[in-house]
């Protein structure tokens, strides 16, 4: 029997969900227009007043919001409540330019933690579980979000943060952690370390993992599940919207349920901004309808995905979004060809390589170059030079088939590429330096 955290919400009728969204959208638009000069100016420029927004059907009348807008409004330009009513900030992990700073009232935090609690319960979590939160804490939303969600469920919570892998493994074993929350690249690293220690999945107490904050493929999911002996669940979120818990996978694992009582999702054409019919592939746009301190109206995520309202066997009625298929802004265009890092990863995993790799794009004599550095396993490292050359040729052919491009492949020794305990640095694009 499926387990729900808030069944009266998660399994509500479509009519009830739509009624919540209509009412809360109207309230949010009025709140944002009244309290945020930035929104007021953007709406006035389009000739839109709050009274023009009467339901979700009117959402398309509102202007889009982008990350550039958020950076321009830094630090307090989008704060929609008196500063003394905000109790916390979180921030994006960006390393260049102005960061995005998001504000929360106490009610905002409570609702965010409810969303994360739903994700934990959907992954099989109960108050009997031990949840090891190995996302980063501090300004990064991963740790605080899942930590609060775990408390709401009533789980014993280990606020490990990222790093110190030896201690992570010790606590998993000694305290009997049953659910691991971290980035997929760090979960892969933990699994790899267990394997190197000679500890098999049957000796690991974990039963489930909740992984997000970076792109990962189905091949990587299977590899993590095999090494840790778990079922791996996807979770999606953005600091701009609250953090992890905007959507999450249930046991069916055919997409992530969006918490529609808090967020309205649209799919648009990334070039024209036109709203696309349900089932279309396009850019995901979110409007938050319950967050008071930092409401987001039609925020362009740049994530490419598909929405579906097909009935789910888990009983949840909230719309599902697919795993992001790439991004409209970090997509690599190499010699006129669109390349997503997830395509590179799929080829590598299909050929039995670990998840640690790095993509380097450069420009030589006015022509783009694409190099992929891939760590070999310990067994592969013992191969002859001839065998390694053969393996490189296999990958070159695999990339050619997937991308239609010539790729320079470099197989390197184990542990050569720097390990990540947070978001993995997969792509280095040197073209902007030329």
C-alpha positions as CSV (number, residue, x, y, z in Angstrom):
1,X,0.0,0.0,0.0
2,X,1.5,3.4,-1.0
3,X,2.6,5.6,1.9
4,X,1.7,9.3,1.8
5,X,2.9,12.2,4.0
6,X,-0.1,14.4,3.2
7,X,-2.7,12.2,1.4
8,X,-5.4,14.9,1.4
9,X,-3.1,17.1,-0.7
10,X,-1.0,14.5,-2.6
11,X,-4.0,12.6,-3.7
12,X,-6.5,15.5,-4.2
13,X,-8.8,15.6,-7.2
14,X,-7.6,17.6,-10.2
15,X,-10.5,20.0,-9.6
16,X,-9.3,20.7,-6.1
17,X,-5.7,21.2,-7.2
18,X,-6.9,23.7,-9.8
19,X,-9.0,25.5,-7.3
20,X,-6.0,25.9,-4.9
21,X,-3.8,27.1,-7.8
22,X,-6.4,29.7,-9.0
23,X,-6.9,31.1,-5.6
24,X,-3.2,31.2,-4.6
25,X,-2.0,32.6,-7.9
26,X,-4.4,35.6,-7.6
27,X,-3.1,36.2,-4.0
28,X,0.5,35.8,-5.0
29,X,0.3,38.2,-7.9
30,X,-1.4,40.8,-5.8
31,X,1.2,40.3,-3.0
32,X,4.1,40.6,-5.5
33,X,2.7,43.6,-7.3
34,X,2.0,45.5,-4.0
35,X,5.3,44.7,-2.3
36,X,8.0,44.3,-5.0
37,X,8.8,47.3,-7.1
38,X,10.6,45.0,-9.6
39,X,7.4,43.0,-10.3
40,X,5.3,46.2,-10.4
41,X,7.5,47.7,-13.0
42,X,7.7,44.6,-15.1
43,X,3.9,44.2,-15.1
44,X,3.3,47.9,-15.8
45,X,5.6,47.7,-18.8
46,X,3.3,45.0,-20.2
47,X,0.1,46.8,-19.2
48,X,-0.9,44.1,-16.7
49,X,-2.6,44.8,-13.4
50,X,-3.2,42.2,-10.7
51,X,-7.0,42.4,-11.4
52,X,-6.2,40.9,-14.9
53,X,-5.1,37.6,-13.3
54,X,-8.2,35.7,-12.3
55,X,-7.0,32.1,-12.7
56,X,-4.2,29.9,-14.0
57,X,-5.6,30.5,-17.5
58,X,-4.3,34.1,-17.2
59,X,-0.8,33.1,-16.2
60,X,0.5,33.5,-19.7
61,X,-0.2,37.3,-19.5
62,X,2.6,37.7,-16.9
63,X,6.2,38.5,-18.0
64,X,8.9,35.9,-17.5
65,X,11.5,36.1,-14.8
66,X,15.1,35.0,-15.5
67,X,18.2,34.4,-13.4
68,X,19.7,37.6,-14.8
69,X,16.7,39.5,-13.3
70,X,17.4,37.9,-9.9
71,X,21.0,38.9,-10.1
72,X,20.1,42.4,-11.1
73,X,17.8,42.6,-8.1
74,X,20.5,41.4,-5.7
75,X,20.3,41.5,-2.7
76,X,16.9,42.8,-1.6
77,X,15.2,43.8,-4.8
78,X,12.8,40.9,-4.8
79,X,12.1,40.6,-1.1
80,X,8.3,40.8,-0.7
81,X,8.0,41.1,3.1
82,X,9.5,43.5,5.6
83,X,13.1,42.4,6.3
84,X,12.3,41.7,10.0
85,X,9.7,39.1,8.8
86,X,12.3,37.0,6.9
87,X,14.1,34.5,9.1
88,X,16.6,32.9,6.7
89,X,18.4,33.2,3.4
90,X,19.8,30.5,1.1
91,X,21.9,31.1,-1.9
92,X,22.9,29.4,-5.2
93,X,26.3,27.7,-5.6
94,X,27.3,29.9,-8.5
95,X,31.0,31.0,-8.6
96,X,30.8,33.9,-11.0
97,X,29.0,37.2,-10.8
98,X,26.3,38.0,-8.2
99,X,24.7,35.0,-6.4
100,X,21.0,34.5,-6.2
101,X,19.9,35.1,-2.6
102,X,16.5,33.7,-1.7
103,X,14.6,34.8,1.4
104,X,12.2,32.7,3.7
105,X,9.6,33.5,6.3
106,X,9.1,30.8,9.0
107,X,6.0,29.7,7.1
108,X,8.0,29.4,3.9
109,X,10.4,27.1,5.7
110,X,7.6,25.0,7.1
111,X,6.1,24.5,3.7
112,X,9.4,23.7,2.1
113,X,10.1,21.1,4.7
114,X,6.7,19.6,4.0
115,X,7.7,19.2,0.4
116,X,10.9,17.4,1.3
117,X,9.0,15.2,3.8
118,X,6.8,14.1,0.9
119,X,9.8,13.1,-1.0
120,X,11.3,11.1,1.8
121,X,8.0,9.2,2.4
122,X,7.6,8.6,-1.4
123,X,11.0,6.9,-1.2
124,X,9.7,4.6,1.5
125,X,10.8,6.6,4.5
126,X,9.0,6.3,7.9
127,X,9.7,7.5,11.4
128,X,11.6,4.2,11.9
129,X,14.3,5.2,9.3
130,X,17.7,6.7,9.8
131,X,18.3,9.4,7.2
132,X,21.9,10.4,6.5
133,X,21.9,13.9,4.9
134,X,25.1,14.2,3.0
135,X,24.2,17.3,0.9
136,X,26.1,20.4,1.8
137,X,24.6,22.6,4.5
138,X,25.1,26.4,4.9
139,X,23.9,28.5,2.0
140,X,23.3,25.4,-0.2
141,X,19.7,24.3,0.1
142,X,20.2,20.6,-0.1
143,X,21.2,19.9,3.5
144,X,18.7,22.2,5.2
145,X,15.8,21.1,3.0
146,X,16.2,17.3,3.5
147,X,17.2,17.8,7.1
148,X,13.9,19.6,7.8
149,X,11.9,17.1,5.8
150,X,13.5,14.2,7.7
151,X,12.5,15.8,11.0
152,X,8.9,16.3,9.8
153,X,8.6,12.6,9.0
154,X,10.1,11.8,12.4
155,X,13.2,10.0,11.1
156,X,16.4,9.9,13.1
157,X,18.4,12.4,11.2
158,X,22.2,12.5,10.7
159,X,23.2,16.0,9.5
160,X,26.5,14.8,7.9
161,X,26.9,17.4,5.2
162,X,29.3,16.5,2.4
163,X,32.9,15.4,2.6
164,X,34.9,13.2,4.9
165,X,33.9,10.0,3.1
166,X,35.5,7.7,5.7
167,X,33.3,9.2,8.3
168,X,30.2,9.0,6.0
169,X,30.8,5.3,5.6
170,X,31.5,4.7,9.3
171,X,28.2,6.4,10.2
172,X,26.3,4.4,7.6
173,X,27.6,1.2,9.1
174,X,27.7,2.0,12.8
175,X,24.3,3.9,13.0
176,X,22.5,1.8,10.4
177,X,21.6,4.6,8.0
178,X,18.7,3.4,5.8
179,X,18.2,6.5,3.5
180,X,21.1,8.5,2.0
181,X,20.5,12.0,0.7
182,X,23.3,13.6,-1.5
183,X,24.3,14.4,-5.0
184,X,24.4,11.4,-7.4
185,X,28.1,12.0,-8.1
186,X,28.8,11.8,-4.4
187,X,26.6,8.7,-4.0
188,X,28.6,7.1,-6.8
189,X,31.8,8.0,-5.0
190,X,30.6,6.5,-1.8
191,X,29.6,3.3,-3.6
192,X,33.0,3.1,-5.3
193,X,34.7,3.5,-1.9
194,X,32.6,0.7,-0.4
195,X,33.6,-1.5,-3.3
196,X,37.3,-0.7,-2.9
197,X,37.0,-1.6,0.8
198,X,35.6,-5.0,-0.2
199,X,32.2,-4.2,1.3
200,X,29.4,-5.6,-0.8
201,X,25.8,-4.2,-1.1
202,X,24.5,-6.9,1.1
203,X,26.6,-5.6,4.0
204,X,25.4,-2.0,3.6
205,X,22.2,-1.1,5.7
206,X,21.0,1.5,3.2
207,X,17.7,0.8,1.5
208,X,17.1,4.0,-0.5
209,X,18.8,7.1,-1.8
210,X,17.4,10.5,-2.6
211,X,19.7,12.2,-5.1
212,X,19.5,15.5,-6.9
213,X,21.2,18.9,-7.5
214,X,22.9,17.7,-10.7
215,X,22.1,15.8,-13.9
216,X,22.4,12.0,-13.8
217,X,21.4,9.3,-16.2
218,X,19.5,6.0,-15.8
219,X,22.8,4.2,-16.4
220,X,24.3,6.1,-13.5
221,X,21.2,5.3,-11.4
222,X,21.6,1.6,-12.0
223,X,25.3,1.7,-11.2
224,X,24.7,3.4,-7.8
225,X,21.9,1.0,-7.0
226,X,24.1,-2.0,-7.7
227,X,27.0,-0.7,-5.6
228,X,25.0,0.4,-2.6
229,X,22.2,-2.2,-2.8
230,X,19.5,0.5,-2.8
231,X,16.7,2.0,-4.8
232,X,17.7,5.4,-6.0
233,X,15.1,8.2,-6.2
234,X,15.3,11.5,-8.1
235,X,14.5,14.8,-6.4
236,X,14.3,18.2,-8.1
237,X,14.5,21.8,-6.8
238,X,15.9,25.2,-7.3
239,X,17.1,27.7,-4.7
240,X,15.0,30.3,-6.4
241,X,11.8,28.4,-5.7
242,X,12.8,27.1,-2.3
243,X,15.2,24.2,-2.7
244,X,14.9,20.4,-3.1
245,X,11.3,19.1,-3.0
246,X,9.8,21.1,-5.8
247,X,9.2,17.6,-7.3
248,X,10.2,14.1,-6.5
249,X,9.9,10.5,-7.6
250,X,7.5,7.9,-6.3
251,X,7.9,4.2,-6.4
252,X,6.7,4.1,-10.0
253,X,9.7,6.1,-11.1
254,X,8.2,7.4,-14.3
255,X,8.8,11.0,-13.6
256,X,8.8,13.4,-10.6
257,X,5.5,14.6,-9.0
258,X,5.5,18.4,-8.8
259,X,4.0,19.7,-5.6
260,X,1.2,21.6,-7.4
261,X,-0.3,23.1,-4.2
262,X,2.9,25.2,-4.1
263,X,4.1,25.5,-7.7
264,X,2.5,25.9,-11.1
265,X,4.5,24.4,-14.0
266,X,4.5,25.4,-17.7
267,X,6.4,24.2,-20.7
268,X,7.4,26.8,-23.2
269,X,9.3,27.1,-26.4
270,X,12.7,28.4,-25.2
271,X,13.1,30.5,-28.3
272,X,9.7,32.1,-28.6
273,X,8.3,31.9,-25.1
274,X,5.1,30.3,-26.4
275,X,3.3,28.0,-24.0
276,X,3.4,24.5,-25.4
277,X,0.6,21.8,-25.1
278,X,0.9,19.1,-22.4
279,X,3.3,16.3,-23.5
280,X,5.5,18.7,-25.5
281,X,9.2,18.9,-24.9
282,X,10.4,22.3,-23.9
283,X,11.7,24.6,-21.2
284,X,10.2,24.3,-17.7
285,X,8.8,27.5,-16.2
286,X,7.7,27.7,-12.5
287,X,5.4,30.0,-10.6
288,X,5.5,29.7,-6.8
289,X,2.1,30.3,-5.2
290,X,2.7,29.9,-1.5
291,X,6.1,31.5,-0.8
292,X,5.7,34.9,0.8
293,X,9.2,36.3,1.2
294,X,10.5,35.5,-2.3
295,X,7.6,34.8,-4.7
296,X,8.7,33.7,-8.2
297,X,6.4,34.5,-11.1
298,X,7.0,32.6,-14.3
299,X,10.6,31.8,-13.5
300,X,12.5,30.3,-16.5
301,X,14.5,27.3,-15.1
302,X,16.3,26.6,-18.5
303,X,15.7,22.9,-17.8
304,X,14.3,21.0,-20.8
305,X,11.6,18.4,-19.9
306,X,8.1,17.1,-20.5
307,X,5.0,17.3,-18.3
308,X,2.3,14.6,-18.0
309,X,-0.9,14.2,-16.1
310,X,-1.3,10.5,-16.9
311,X,-2.7,8.7,-13.8
312,X,0.0,7.3,-11.6
313,X,-0.3,3.9,-9.9
314,X,1.0,5.4,-6.6
315,X,-2.3,7.3,-6.3
316,X,-0.7,10.7,-6.3
317,X,-2.5,13.1,-8.6
318,X,0.0,15.9,-9.0
319,X,1.5,16.4,-12.5
320,X,4.8,14.6,-13.3
321,X,7.8,16.2,-14.9
322,X,10.4,14.1,-16.7
323,X,14.0,14.0,-15.6
324,X,15.5,17.1,-17.2
325,X,16.8,16.2,-20.6
326,X,19.4,19.0,-20.7
327,X,19.4,22.7,-20.3
328,X,18.6,25.4,-22.8
329,X,21.5,27.5,-21.4
330,X,24.3,25.1,-20.7
331,X,23.8,23.0,-23.8
332,X,27.1,22.9,-25.7
333,X,27.1,23.8,-29.3
334,X,30.1,22.2,-30.9
335,X,30.7,22.8,-34.6
336,X,27.0,23.4,-35.0
337,X,25.9,20.3,-33.1
338,X,23.9,20.5,-29.9
339,X,25.6,18.4,-27.2
340,X,24.4,17.6,-23.7
341,X,26.7,16.2,-21.0
342,X,24.0,13.5,-20.3
343,X,24.7,12.1,-23.8
344,X,28.4,11.8,-23.0
345,X,27.5,10.0,-19.7
346,X,25.2,7.6,-21.4
347,X,27.9,6.4,-23.8
348,X,30.4,6.0,-21.0
349,X,28.0,4.0,-18.7
350,X,26.9,1.8,-21.6
351,X,30.6,0.9,-22.1
352,X,31.1,0.1,-18.4
353,X,33.0,3.1,-17.2
354,X,32.6,4.7,-13.8
355,X,30.8,8.0,-13.4
356,X,33.9,10.2,-13.0
357,X,34.7,12.0,-16.3
358,X,35.4,15.5,-17.5
359,X,34.5,17.2,-20.8
360,X,36.8,19.9,-22.1
361,X,35.7,22.1,-25.0
362,X,38.3,24.4,-26.7
363,X,38.8,26.2,-30.0
364,X,41.9,25.5,-32.1
365,X,42.5,27.4,-35.3
366,X,38.9,28.6,-35.3
367,X,37.6,25.1,-34.9
368,X,35.9,23.7,-31.9
369,X,37.5,20.6,-30.2
370,X,35.8,18.2,-27.8
371,X,37.9,16.1,-25.4
372,X,36.5,13.6,-22.9
373,X,38.7,12.4,-20.1
374,X,37.5,9.2,-18.5
375,X,38.8,7.3,-15.5
376,X,39.5,3.6,-16.0
377,X,38.6,1.1,-13.4
378,X,41.4,-0.7,-11.5
379,X,41.0,-3.8,-13.8
380,X,41.2,-1.7,-17.0
381,X,44.3,0.1,-15.7
382,X,46.1,-3.2,-15.8
383,X,45.5,-3.5,-19.5
384,X,48.2,-3.2,-22.1
385,X,48.8,-0.1,-24.1
386,X,47.2,-1.9,-27.1
387,X,44.1,-2.7,-25.0
388,X,43.7,0.8,-23.8
389,X,44.0,2.1,-27.3
390,X,41.3,-0.3,-28.4
391,X,39.0,0.9,-25.5
392,X,39.6,4.5,-26.6
393,X,38.6,3.6,-30.1
394,X,35.4,2.0,-28.9
395,X,34.4,5.1,-27.1
396,X,35.3,7.3,-30.1
397,X,32.9,5.2,-32.2
398,X,30.3,5.3,-29.5
399,X,30.4,9.1,-29.3
400,X,30.4,9.4,-33.1
401,X,27.2,7.3,-33.2
402,X,25.5,9.3,-30.4
403,X,26.6,12.8,-31.3
404,X,27.7,12.7,-34.9
405,X,30.9,14.3,-33.9
406,X,34.6,13.3,-33.6
407,X,35.6,13.2,-30.0
408,X,39.1,13.0,-28.6
409,X,39.0,10.3,-25.8
410,X,41.6,10.1,-23.1
411,X,41.5,7.1,-20.7
412,X,43.3,8.1,-17.5
413,X,44.3,6.1,-14.4
414,X,42.0,5.7,-11.5
415,X,41.6,8.7,-9.1
416,X,43.2,11.1,-11.7
417,X,40.1,13.3,-12.1
418,X,39.3,15.3,-9.0
419,X,36.5,13.8,-6.9
420,X,33.4,15.9,-6.1
421,X,31.6,15.9,-2.8
422,X,29.1,18.5,-4.0
423,X,28.1,19.3,-7.6
424,X,30.5,17.6,-10.0
425,X,32.4,19.9,-12.4
426,X,31.7,18.0,-15.6
427,X,32.3,20.6,-18.3
428,X,35.3,23.0,-18.9
429,X,34.6,25.3,-21.8
430,X,37.7,27.2,-22.7
431,X,36.3,28.9,-25.8
432,X,35.3,32.1,-23.9
433,X,39.0,32.5,-23.0
434,X,40.1,32.6,-26.7
